[in-house]
Amino acid sequence: MTAYPAPPAWATLILRSFVPRRDADTVPGDLLEMYRDSIHPARGERRADRWFIQQVAYIVVRRTAPWAILFAAAIVVRNAFDWFLPVHDFSARSLLTTKIAGNLLLVAGAWAGWRSGSIVAGPIAGFATALIAAVISTAASTAMLAVWHDPATMAAIRGSGGIEEVFTLPYVAVALGVVLGTIGGVAGVAMRLCSSRLGTGPVS
């Protein structure tokens, strides 16, 4: 009996867990058919696996990009306020930024869980949202520094936590994204189940 070539199981799990329920059969099925019938025979196992992982990553990035952009915008706006409108006490700003970031990660996880009906979609969405936001905010902060690096701005940066915090804190938030995304995913699946029982049906 000939075994069919198969992409990495973890990538397939992410794909099946993350796509909307209405596409749970068609999207993974179509990608798997392409993998087996054309990509694997033409490229070999390693390159075919890389192709499949890239397709899965593209789907995840595309569906989490709106939340990631909002998250990155919150980080960049906070940096701009700290750099150009420094204050002696940053606690109010920190609290506001933390609330915005936390709520975005929760909503991203809940949205993914709602659409897919899978709790696994929550941590995936939280991880991807935080990681993409970190990359975007790092690029934006680098661009800001390239333009504004006068002594007053650099002193404001040091006073608000230092340049290291600017480039490391967004990546530290990735772990928080997994935690809050999981919580959001559980809530999203629960809301989907409740709406189904009430007859309203989930949004596709």
Secondary structure, DSSP 8 states (H G I E B T S, - for coil): --------HHHHHHHHHHS-GGGTTHHHHHHHHHIIIIIHHHH-HHHHHHHHHHHHHHHHHHHHHHHHHHHHHHHHHHHHHHHHS--S--HHHHHHHHHHHHHHHHHHHHHHHHHH--TTHHHHHHHHHHHHHHHHHHHHHHHHHHH---HHHHHHHHHTT-HHHHHHHHHHHHHHHHHHHHHHHHHHHHHHHHHHHHT-----
